[in-house]
Amino acid sequence: MKKVILMLTVGATFMLGSCASTNVQKSQMETGKEVRGAWTLSDVSYEGLANQQVSGKVKVTETVSNVFDMAKPECYVGSTWNLVQNNKTGTYTFNTADSACPSGTAKIIWNIVEEGTTTYFTFKDVTGIKAKQNTAGYKLRVSYLDATNMTLVQDVNVNGKIAQVLYSFQR
C-alpha cells in the first residue's frame, strides 16, 4: 500500500511539473517560430506626431530623426531582416539608395518577450562585438503578426512627448 501511494505521489508530481514547463516553452517556441525567417520592412508610419499643423503662424512638422541609434526610420524601408529562431540571432540589411542612409548589414540578437497580455520583439546590435558586450537594446511592441505580415510599434520621445513609429513587415 505504501508503494502504491508513493508511486502515485511521484507520478502526479512528475506529471504536474512536466505539464507546467511544457506549456511555457511551447508558447514561447510557437511565437518564435512565427517570427523567424526573412522579412522585408515595407513601410514606416507614425502616430502622435504633429504633421503640418498650424501653431500660431507657423506650420509644425515633427520628425523622428534617429531610431536604433543608427538612422532615420525611412532609411529602414526596404531593409531585409533575417531572423534565426533556434539561436535567436539574425541580421538586417539596408537596401536604400539614399546617400543620407547607412549601408551594410547589422548582426542582431533577438527575442520575443511576453509581459502580461503584451508581446514584445526585443533586439540588440552585436555587429563586430560579442553579445555580452552590448547591454543596451530595443523593445518594440508586436501590434500584428500572421504568416505573411508583422507590425512592430516603437515608442519614441519627440519634443518631450511620446509618439509611435510603426514598422510594417512582409514576407
Secondary structure, DSSP 8 states (H G I E B T S, - for coil): -HHHHHHHHHHHHHHHHHHHHHHHHHHHHHHHHHH-EEEEEEEEEEES--EEEEETTEEEE-----BTTTB-GGGGTT-EEEEETTTTEEEEE-----TTS--SEEEEEEEEEEETTEEEEEEEE-TTS-GGG----EEEEEEEE-SSEEEEEEEEEETTEEEEEEEEEE-
